[in-house]
Amino acid sequence: MPKHRRNLTGAYLGVIAIWSTTPLGIVWSAQGVHYTFPLFARMAIGLAVCLLWLAFTRTRFPLDQESRRSYFIAGFSIWAAMMCTYWGARFIPSGLISVVYGLSPIVTGLFAWMWLHEEAFSPLKIAGMLLGLFGLAVVFGGSMQLGEAAHWGIAAILAAVVLQAWGLVAIKRLRTDIPAVAQTAGALFITVPLAGISLAVLDGWPAQLPLRAALATLYLGVFGSVMGFSLYYFLIKHISAGRVALITLITPVTAVLLGMALNGERLTLNVAAGSALVLFGLALYEWGLVSRNGRRLRIARVSE
């Protein structure tokens, strides 16, 4: 296997592992504290690690106009999406967070179609999109069994999906040549002040921090922010936006299993059925690429 392809495969698997554990980490990090604190702490830790990494490796940090624009778009979309995610995570199981995030390929595909003209919508892709949206409606219908505010939690995560997809495609559209770690650091330079202002306005520094919340925040700061975002931006540069978003087809399954095994989470029948419909719809949407002249189905690969 060529070195470049090995790097892409390793980055792809790394993002899957990190994104599978991130929802549970978010839930644990916010236990016993206001949700804005773990968000700010995570991003601040991530920025510190990025700066050390940049200094140690002497990685260039572009400051031209296009690079600054990329940093702002990435930083704002991260802050906005994470604010929605941390707020909504208080009301729904961690596995369901990943299921809703699984709709990213559909939202990303719509943005990529409008801005990047990456792929046309085949009938099978449209069917997958509609099935995924129907699955989300089923999840909403069964959300009351998870708690009175569960539907608001799902809506917040869905808003985060839209914000993340917008940021992904907007960065891809700029076509800048920025090292992945530099892109992450530049984004966090924007995210950290915004998260700090949010913390100061909505709550303030907590009097004490539970051990599990502290460890989860540290994990998210190092892996969820630095490693996850760096690998994420690396993939954005080398493969299509739709292929990057395909990761969210895999992580819901692993995240649900982790939530059940480590956090005692249980999904209701309606939510489980809706989640299955979402995943099946995504499989049709992303993997079922049918050409207009009726050639046979081909499977989308990461190497493309």
BALOBA-1460 file (C-alpha; in Angstrom, 3 decimals):
// residues 304
<rec num="1" residu="m" x="0.000" y="0.000" z="0.000"/>
<rec num="2" residu="p" x="1.477" y="3.426" z="-0.944"/>
<rec num="3" residu="k" x="2.564" y="5.655" z="1.945"/>
<rec num="4" residu="h" x="0.012" y="8.361" z="1.088"/>
<rec num="5" residu="r" x="-2.807" y="5.844" z="1.118"/>
<rec num="6" residu="r" x="-1.575" y="4.386" z="4.429"/>
<rec num="7" residu="n" x="-1.609" y="7.887" z="5.913"/>
<rec num="8" residu="l" x="-5.165" y="8.441" z="4.713"/>
<rec num="9" residu="t" x="-6.277" y="5.078" z="6.105"/>
<rec num="10" residu="g" x="-4.630" y="5.765" z="9.480"/>
<rec num="11" residu="a" x="-6.163" y="9.229" z="9.673"/>
<rec num="12" residu="y" x="-9.563" y="7.850" z="8.732"/>
<rec num="13" residu="l" x="-9.451" y="5.142" z="11.409"/>
<rec num="14" residu="g" x="-8.147" y="7.648" z="13.947"/>
<rec num="15" residu="v" x="-11.077" y="9.998" z="13.373"/>
<rec num="16" residu="i" x="-13.493" y="7.079" z="13.703"/>
<rec num="17" residu="a" x="-11.980" y="6.071" z="17.065"/>
<rec num="18" residu="i" x="-11.990" y="9.625" z="18.406"/>
<rec num="19" residu="w" x="-15.482" y="10.482" z="17.201"/>
<rec num="20" residu="s" x="-16.822" y="7.218" z="18.626"/>
<rec num="21" residu="t" x="-15.672" y="8.188" z="22.122"/>
<rec num="22" residu="t" x="-16.320" y="11.937" z="21.919"/>
<rec num="23" residu="p" x="-20.098" y="11.873" z="22.672"/>
<rec num="24" residu="l" x="-19.577" y="9.894" z="25.869"/>
<rec num="25" residu="g" x="-16.702" y="12.194" z="26.792"/>
<rec num="26" residu="i" x="-18.942" y="15.231" z="26.329"/>
<rec num="27" residu="v" x="-21.621" y="13.756" z="28.600"/>
<rec num="28" residu="w" x="-19.095" y="12.850" z="31.293"/>
<rec num="29" residu="s" x="-17.225" y="16.172" z="31.108"/>
<rec num="30" residu="a" x="-20.406" y="18.161" z="31.823"/>
<rec num="31" residu="q" x="-21.467" y="16.157" z="34.886"/>
<rec num="32" residu="g" x="-21.432" y="18.359" z="37.972"/>
<rec num="33" residu="v" x="-20.567" y="21.599" z="36.127"/>
<rec num="34" residu="h" x="-22.208" y="24.058" z="33.743"/>
<rec num="35" residu="y" x="-21.840" y="22.896" z="30.148"/>
<rec num="36" residu="t" x="-19.868" y="25.998" z="29.084"/>
<rec num="37" residu="f" x="-16.913" y="25.190" z="31.364"/>
<rec num="38" residu="p" x="-15.872" y="21.834" z="29.837"/>
<rec num="39" residu="l" x="-16.294" y="23.377" z="26.392"/>
<rec num="40" residu="f" x="-13.965" y="26.273" z="27.245"/>
<rec num="41" residu="a" x="-11.482" y="24.035" z="29.076"/>
<rec num="42" residu="r" x="-11.416" y="21.529" z="26.209"/>
<rec num="43" residu="m" x="-10.680" y="24.184" z="23.613"/>
<rec num="44" residu="a" x="-8.081" y="25.933" z="25.799"/>
<rec num="45" residu="i" x="-6.243" y="22.653" z="26.406"/>
<rec num="46" residu="g" x="-6.411" y="21.918" z="22.716"/>
<rec num="47" residu="l" x="-4.968" y="25.304" z="21.799"/>
<rec num="48" residu="a" x="-2.075" y="24.880" z="24.267"/>
<rec num="49" residu="v" x="-1.237" y="21.449" z="22.840"/>
<rec num="50" residu="c" x="-1.419" y="22.808" z="19.285"/>
<rec num="51" residu="l" x="0.972" y="25.659" z="20.043"/>
<rec num="52" residu="l" x="3.463" y="23.257" z="21.630"/>
<rec num="53" residu="w" x="3.156" y="20.955" z="18.630"/>
<rec num="54" residu="l" x="3.701" y="23.813" z="16.189"/>
<rec num="55" residu="a" x="6.769" y="25.018" z="18.099"/>
<rec num="56" residu="f" x="8.276" y="21.536" z="18.482"/>
<rec num="57" residu="t" x="7.791" y="20.565" z="14.835"/>
<rec num="58" residu="r" x="8.456" y="24.077" z="13.497"/>
<rec num="59" residu="t" x="5.342" y="23.801" z="11.384"/>
<rec num="60" residu="r" x="4.561" y="26.883" z="9.353"/>
<rec num="61" residu="f" x="1.564" y="28.955" z="10.422"/>
<rec num="62" residu="p" x="0.259" y="30.935" z="7.422"/>
<rec num="63" residu="l" x="-1.204" y="34.371" z="8.157"/>
<rec num="64" residu="d" x="-2.240" y="35.505" z="4.691"/>
<rec num="65" residu="q" x="-5.768" y="36.766" z="4.115"/>
<rec num="66" residu="e" x="-7.177" y="33.450" z="2.861"/>
<rec num="67" residu="s" x="-5.641" y="31.546" z="5.789"/>
<rec num="68" residu="r" x="-7.082" y="33.990" z="8.310"/>
<rec num="69" residu="r" x="-10.472" y="33.604" z="6.669"/>
<rec num="70" residu="s" x="-10.163" y="29.816" z="6.945"/>
<rec num="71" residu="y" x="-9.266" y="30.083" z="10.641"/>
<rec num="72" residu="f" x="-12.246" y="32.316" z="11.342"/>
<rec num="73" residu="i" x="-14.726" y="30.095" z="9.511"/>
<rec num="74" residu="a" x="-13.397" y="26.970" z="11.215"/>
<rec num="75" residu="g" x="-13.234" y="28.581" z="14.656"/>
<rec num="76" residu="f" x="-16.694" y="30.067" z="14.500"/>
<rec num="77" residu="s" x="-18.278" y="26.856" z="13.207"/>
<rec num="78" residu="i" x="-16.530" y="24.817" z="15.923"/>
<rec num="79" residu="w" x="-17.684" y="27.170" z="18.674"/>
<rec num="80" residu="a" x="-21.264" y="27.382" z="17.427"/>
<rec num="81" residu="a" x="-21.560" y="23.642" z="16.796"/>
<rec num="82" residu="m" x="-20.001" y="22.728" z="20.145"/>
<rec num="83" residu="m" x="-22.223" y="25.158" z="22.051"/>
<rec num="84" residu="c" x="-25.259" y="23.424" z="20.560"/>
<rec num="85" residu="t" x="-23.757" y="19.988" z="21.206"/>
<rec num="86" residu="y" x="-22.822" y="20.569" z="24.844"/>
<rec num="87" residu="w" x="-26.175" y="22.158" z="25.575"/>
<rec num="88" residu="g" x="-28.131" y="19.366" z="23.904"/>
<rec num="89" residu="a" x="-26.003" y="16.581" z="25.419"/>
<rec num="90" residu="r" x="-27.608" y="17.237" z="28.795"/>
<rec num="91" residu="f" x="-30.930" y="15.825" z="27.624"/>
<rec num="92" residu="i" x="-30.189" y="12.768" z="25.460"/>
<rec num="93" residu="p" x="-27.947" y="9.645" z="25.641"/>
<rec num="94" residu="s" x="-24.437" y="9.940" z="24.223"/>
<rec num="95" residu="g" x="-25.157" y="7.303" z="21.580"/>
<rec num="96" residu="l" x="-28.068" y="9.319" z="20.223"/>
<rec num="97" residu="i" x="-25.770" y="12.327" z="19.834"/>
<rec num="98" residu="s" x="-23.686" y="10.321" z="17.396"/>
<rec num="99" residu="v" x="-26.795" y="9.044" z="15.586"/>
<rec num="100" residu="v" x="-28.012" y="12.586" z="14.906"/>
<rec num="101" residu="y" x="-24.488" y="13.571" z="13.871"/>
<rec num="102" residu="g" x="-24.792" y="10.713" z="11.395"/>
<rec num="103" residu="l" x="-26.934" y="13.008" z="9.276"/>
<rec num="104" residu="s" x="-23.811" y="15.049" z="8.486"/>
<rec num="105" residu="p" x="-23.278" y="13.382" z="5.083"/>
<rec num="106" residu="i" x="-26.733" y="14.484" z="3.940"/>
<rec num="107" residu="v" x="-26.315" y="18.075" z="5.114"/>
<rec num="108" residu="t" x="-22.718" y="18.185" z="3.884"/>
<rec num="109" residu="g" x="-23.787" y="16.760" z="0.544"/>
<rec num="110" residu="l" x="-26.364" y="19.512" z="0.123"/>
<rec num="111" residu="f" x="-23.795" y="22.226" z="0.882"/>
<rec num="112" residu="a" x="-21.159" y="20.543" z="-1.309"/>
<rec num="113" residu="w" x="-23.649" y="20.255" z="-4.155"/>
<rec num="114" residu="m" x="-24.520" y="23.953" z="-3.901"/>
<rec num="115" residu="w" x="-20.971" y="25.302" z="-3.395"/>
<rec num="116" residu="l" x="-18.499" y="22.710" z="-4.698"/>
<rec num="117" residu="h" x="-20.576" y="20.914" z="-7.351"/>
<rec num="118" residu="e" x="-19.038" y="17.661" z="-6.117"/>
<rec num="119" residu="e" x="-21.813" y="15.158" z="-6.832"/>
<rec num="120" residu="a" x="-25.233" y="15.228" z="-8.442"/>
<rec num="121" residu="f" x="-28.186" y="13.721" z="-6.603"/>
<rec num="122" residu="s" x="-29.061" y="10.338" z="-8.050"/>
<rec num="123" residu="p" x="-32.483" y="8.775" z="-7.326"/>
<rec num="124" residu="l" x="-30.881" y="6.383" z="-4.830"/>
<rec num="125" residu="k" x="-29.151" y="9.255" z="-3.012"/>
<rec num="126" residu="i" x="-32.453" y="11.121" z="-2.822"/>
<rec num="127" residu="a" x="-34.149" y="7.984" z="-1.474"/>
<rec num="128" residu="g" x="-31.431" y="7.639" z="1.157"/>
<rec num="129" residu="m" x="-31.808" y="11.281" z="2.150"/>
<rec num="130" residu="l" x="-35.576" y="10.950" z="2.547"/>
<rec num="131" residu="l" x="-35.217" y="7.712" z="4.516"/>
<rec num="132" residu="g" x="-32.670" y="9.327" z="6.820"/>
<rec num="133" residu="l" x="-34.954" y="12.286" z="7.433"/>
<rec num="134" residu="f" x="-37.869" y="9.931" z="8.081"/>
<rec num="135" residu="g" x="-35.704" y="8.087" z="10.605"/>
<rec num="136" residu="l" x="-34.967" y="11.387" z="12.330"/>
<rec num="137" residu="a" x="-38.707" y="12.069" z="12.505"/>
<rec num="138" residu="v" x="-39.211" y="8.670" z="14.170"/>
<rec num="139" residu="v" x="-36.468" y="9.514" z="16.663"/>
<rec num="140" residu="f" x="-38.207" y="12.807" z="17.436"/>
<rec num="141" residu="g" x="-41.480" y="10.966" z="17.896"/>
<rec num="142" residu="g" x="-39.968" y="8.643" z="20.478"/>
<rec num="143" residu="s" x="-37.856" y="11.270" z="22.214"/>
<rec num="144" residu="m" x="-40.429" y="12.039" z="24.923"/>
<rec num="145" residu="q" x="-39.758" y="8.617" z="26.403"/>
<rec num="146" residu="l" x="-36.207" y="9.823" z="27.066"/>
<rec num="147" residu="g" x="-37.375" y="12.880" z="28.992"/>
<rec num="148" residu="e" x="-39.442" y="16.022" z="28.573"/>
<rec num="149" residu="a" x="-36.553" y="18.039" z="27.084"/>
<rec num="150" residu="a" x="-35.127" y="15.283" z="24.871"/>
<rec num="151" residu="h" x="-36.626" y="16.727" z="21.687"/>
<rec num="152" residu="w" x="-34.881" y="20.036" z="22.402"/>
<rec num="153" residu="g" x="-31.633" y="18.150" z="22.862"/>
<rec num="154" residu="i" x="-32.072" y="16.433" z="19.492"/>
<rec num="155" residu="a" x="-32.891" y="19.769" z="17.831"/>
<rec num="156" residu="a" x="-29.724" y="21.321" z="19.299"/>
<rec num="157" residu="i" x="-27.561" y="18.466" z="18.015"/>
<rec num="158" residu="l" x="-29.195" y="18.791" z="14.595"/>
<rec num="159" residu="a" x="-28.325" y="22.507" z="14.583"/>
<rec num="160" residu="a" x="-24.742" y="21.529" z="15.423"/>
<rec num="161" residu="v" x="-24.703" y="19.185" z="12.428"/>
<rec num="162" residu="v" x="-25.744" y="22.018" z="10.098"/>
<rec num="163" residu="l" x="-23.094" y="24.347" z="11.524"/>
<rec num="164" residu="q" x="-20.354" y="21.734" z="11.264"/>
<rec num="165" residu="a" x="-21.294" y="20.828" z="7.687"/>
<rec num="166" residu="w" x="-21.306" y="24.494" z="6.701"/>
<rec num="167" residu="g" x="-17.828" y="24.936" z="8.173"/>
<rec num="168" residu="l" x="-16.484" y="21.820" z="6.447"/>
<rec num="169" residu="v" x="-17.651" y="22.846" z="2.986"/>
<rec num="170" residu="a" x="-16.739" y="26.513" z="3.458"/>
<rec num="171" residu="i" x="-13.161" y="25.546" z="4.330"/>
<rec num="172" residu="k" x="-13.005" y="23.117" z="1.430"/>
<rec num="173" residu="r" x="-14.230" y="25.877" z="-0.870"/>
<rec num="174" residu="l" x="-11.310" y="28.170" z="0.058"/>
<rec num="175" residu="r" x="-8.767" y="25.556" z="-1.162"/>
<rec num="176" residu="t" x="-6.025" y="26.881" z="1.113"/>
<rec num="177" residu="d" x="-2.757" y="25.023" z="1.656"/>
<rec num="178" residu="i" x="-2.546" y="25.072" z="5.456"/>
<rec num="179" residu="p" x="-0.941" y="22.288" z="7.528"/>
<rec num="180" residu="a" x="-3.607" y="20.400" z="9.472"/>
<rec num="181" residu="v" x="-2.191" y="21.309" z="12.909"/>
<rec num="182" residu="a" x="-1.878" y="24.957" z="11.893"/>
<rec num="183" residu="q" x="-5.492" y="24.930" z="10.695"/>
<rec num="184" residu="t" x="-6.553" y="23.492" z="14.047"/>
<rec num="185" residu="a" x="-4.521" y="26.043" z="16.016"/>
<rec num="186" residu="g" x="-5.870" y="28.910" z="13.931"/>
<rec num="187" residu="a" x="-9.425" y="27.704" z="14.437"/>
<rec num="188" residu="l" x="-8.919" y="27.358" z="18.189"/>
<rec num="189" residu="f" x="-7.522" y="30.900" z="18.372"/>
<rec num="190" residu="i" x="-11.054" y="31.939" z="17.388"/>
<rec num="191" residu="t" x="-12.934" y="29.284" z="19.355"/>
<rec num="192" residu="v" x="-11.260" y="29.796" z="22.755"/>
<rec num="193" residu="p" x="-12.171" y="33.503" z="23.190"/>
<rec num="194" residu="l" x="-15.726" y="32.822" z="22.062"/>
<rec num="195" residu="a" x="-16.009" y="29.905" z="24.500"/>
<rec num="196" residu="g" x="-14.502" y="32.046" z="27.273"/>
<rec num="197" residu="i" x="-17.034" y="34.798" z="26.700"/>
<rec num="198" residu="s" x="-19.822" y="32.206" z="26.730"/>
<rec num="199" residu="l" x="-18.553" y="30.827" z="30.048"/>
<rec num="200" residu="a" x="-18.330" y="34.289" z="31.628"/>
<rec num="201" residu="v" x="-21.771" y="35.368" z="30.451"/>
<rec num="202" residu="l" x="-23.733" y="32.170" z="31.103"/>
<rec num="203" residu="d" x="-22.128" y="30.821" z="34.265"/>
<rec num="204" residu="g" x="-18.554" y="31.363" z="35.453"/>
<rec num="205" residu="w" x="-15.675" y="29.307" z="36.839"/>
<rec num="206" residu="p" x="-16.936" y="26.265" z="38.810"/>
<rec num="207" residu="a" x="-16.159" y="25.939" z="42.520"/>
<rec num="208" residu="q" x="-15.093" y="22.308" z="42.080"/>
<rec num="209" residu="l" x="-14.638" y="19.832" z="39.254"/>
<rec num="210" residu="p" x="-15.457" y="16.106" z="39.632"/>
<rec num="211" residu="l" x="-12.559" y="13.779" z="38.767"/>
<rec num="212" residu="r" x="-14.352" y="12.004" z="35.912"/>
<rec num="213" residu="a" x="-15.396" y="15.325" z="34.412"/>
<rec num="214" residu="a" x="-11.807" y="16.574" z="34.630"/>
<rec num="215" residu="l" x="-10.374" y="13.451" z="32.978"/>
<rec num="216" residu="a" x="-13.020" y="13.520" z="30.248"/>
<rec num="217" residu="t" x="-12.275" y="17.200" z="29.563"/>
<rec num="218" residu="l" x="-8.543" y="16.479" z="29.375"/>
<rec num="219" residu="y" x="-9.156" y="13.615" z="26.943"/>
<rec num="220" residu="l" x="-11.374" y="15.772" z="24.758"/>
<rec num="221" residu="g" x="-8.870" y="18.640" z="24.840"/>
<rec num="222" residu="v" x="-5.948" y="16.501" z="23.658"/>
<rec num="223" residu="f" x="-7.630" y="13.929" z="21.444"/>
<rec num="224" residu="g" x="-11.095" y="15.287" z="20.644"/>
<rec num="225" residu="s" x="-9.817" y="18.763" z="19.763"/>
<rec num="226" residu="v" x="-6.189" y="18.501" z="18.640"/>
<rec num="227" residu="m" x="-5.862" y="14.988" z="17.224"/>
<rec num="228" residu="g" x="-9.454" y="14.789" z="16.037"/>
<rec num="229" residu="f" x="-9.554" y="18.173" z="14.321"/>
<rec num="230" residu="s" x="-6.036" y="17.808" z="12.857"/>
<rec num="231" residu="l" x="-6.845" y="14.437" z="11.305"/>
<rec num="232" residu="y" x="-10.209" y="15.853" z="10.220"/>
<rec num="233" residu="y" x="-8.653" y="18.804" z="8.377"/>
<rec num="234" residu="f" x="-5.997" y="16.498" z="6.901"/>
<rec num="235" residu="l" x="-8.768" y="14.385" z="5.392"/>
<rec num="236" residu="i" x="-10.620" y="17.467" z="4.143"/>
<rec num="237" residu="k" x="-7.548" y="18.477" z="2.142"/>
<rec num="238" residu="h" x="-7.054" y="15.093" z="0.469"/>
<rec num="239" residu="i" x="-10.497" y="13.547" z="-0.071"/>
<rec num="240" residu="s" x="-13.943" y="14.884" z="-0.927"/>
<rec num="241" residu="a" x="-16.179" y="16.450" z="1.709"/>
<rec num="242" residu="g" x="-18.721" y="13.669" z="1.212"/>
<rec num="243" residu="r" x="-16.107" y="10.978" z="1.884"/>
<rec num="244" residu="v" x="-15.065" y="12.750" z="5.095"/>
<rec num="245" residu="a" x="-18.676" y="12.900" z="6.258"/>
<rec num="246" residu="l" x="-19.018" y="9.164" z="5.597"/>
<rec num="247" residu="i" x="-17.207" y="8.611" z="8.901"/>
<rec num="248" residu="t" x="-20.441" y="9.512" z="10.653"/>
<rec num="249" residu="l" x="-22.041" y="6.398" z="9.197"/>
<rec num="250" residu="i" x="-19.724" y="4.235" z="11.295"/>
<rec num="251" residu="t" x="-19.381" y="6.164" z="14.538"/>
<rec num="252" residu="p" x="-23.078" y="6.065" z="15.589"/>
<rec num="253" residu="v" x="-22.926" y="2.295" z="15.945"/>
<rec num="254" residu="t" x="-19.729" y="2.300" z="17.984"/>
<rec num="255" residu="a" x="-20.868" y="5.279" z="20.076"/>
<rec num="256" residu="v" x="-24.178" y="3.593" z="20.960"/>
<rec num="257" residu="l" x="-22.345" y="0.420" z="22.008"/>
<rec num="258" residu="l" x="-19.904" y="2.401" z="24.151"/>
<rec num="259" residu="g" x="-22.732" y="4.347" z="25.798"/>
<rec num="260" residu="m" x="-24.558" y="1.154" z="26.656"/>
<rec num="261" residu="a" x="-21.443" y="-0.606" z="27.933"/>
<rec num="262" residu="l" x="-19.821" y="2.236" z="29.883"/>
<rec num="263" residu="n" x="-22.680" y="4.564" z="30.808"/>
<rec num="264" residu="g" x="-25.655" y="2.219" z="31.219"/>
<rec num="265" residu="e" x="-27.584" y="3.906" z="28.406"/>
<rec num="266" residu="r" x="-30.652" y="2.325" z="26.848"/>
<rec num="267" residu="l" x="-32.499" y="3.384" z="23.722"/>
<rec num="268" residu="t" x="-36.276" y="3.116" z="23.516"/>
<rec num="269" residu="l" x="-37.788" y="0.995" z="20.744"/>
<rec num="270" residu="n" x="-38.881" y="4.039" z="18.730"/>
<rec num="271" residu="v" x="-35.508" y="5.719" z="19.038"/>
<rec num="272" residu="a" x="-33.673" y="2.502" z="18.149"/>
<rec num="273" residu="a" x="-35.912" y="1.987" z="15.098"/>
<rec num="274" residu="g" x="-35.483" y="5.591" z="14.001"/>
<rec num="275" residu="s" x="-31.711" y="5.333" z="14.455"/>
<rec num="276" residu="a" x="-31.643" y="2.202" z="12.295"/>
<rec num="277" residu="l" x="-33.598" y="4.031" z="9.581"/>
<rec num="278" residu="v" x="-31.155" y="6.940" z="9.740"/>
<rec num="279" residu="l" x="-28.176" y="4.618" z="9.298"/>
<rec num="280" residu="f" x="-29.839" y="2.663" z="6.495"/>
<rec num="281" residu="g" x="-30.743" y="5.895" z="4.744"/>
<rec num="282" residu="l" x="-27.156" y="7.058" z="5.044"/>
<rec num="283" residu="a" x="-25.951" y="3.785" z="3.569"/>
<rec num="284" residu="l" x="-28.178" y="4.351" z="0.551"/>
<rec num="285" residu="y" x="-27.168" y="7.991" z="0.328"/>
<rec num="286" residu="e" x="-23.406" y="7.589" z="0.550"/>
<rec num="287" residu="w" x="-22.709" y="4.131" z="-0.811"/>
<rec num="288" residu="g" x="-25.356" y="3.890" z="-3.514"/>
<rec num="289" residu="l" x="-23.808" y="5.916" z="-6.294"/>
<rec num="290" residu="v" x="-25.662" y="5.059" z="-9.482"/>
<rec num="291" residu="s" x="-24.622" y="6.534" z="-12.807"/>
<rec num="292" residu="r" x="-27.210" y="8.057" z="-15.101"/>
<rec num="293" residu="n" x="-26.764" y="5.420" z="-17.780"/>
<rec num="294" residu="g" x="-27.789" y="2.645" z="-15.395"/>
<rec num="295" residu="r" x="-24.403" y="1.105" z="-14.708"/>
<rec num="296" residu="r" x="-24.176" y="-1.118" z="-11.662"/>
<rec num="297" residu="l" x="-23.822" y="0.129" z="-8.116"/>
<rec num="298" residu="r" x="-20.314" y="0.940" z="-7.011"/>
<rec num="299" residu="i" x="-19.058" y="1.302" z="-3.460"/>
<rec num="300" residu="a" x="-17.528" y="4.599" z="-2.433"/>
<rec num="301" residu="r" x="-14.026" y="4.109" z="-1.081"/>
<rec num="302" residu="v" x="-11.914" y="6.267" z="1.192"/>
<rec num="303" residu="s" x="-9.111" y="6.291" z="-1.353"/>
<rec num="304" residu="e" x="-11.176" y="8.230" z="-3.868"/>
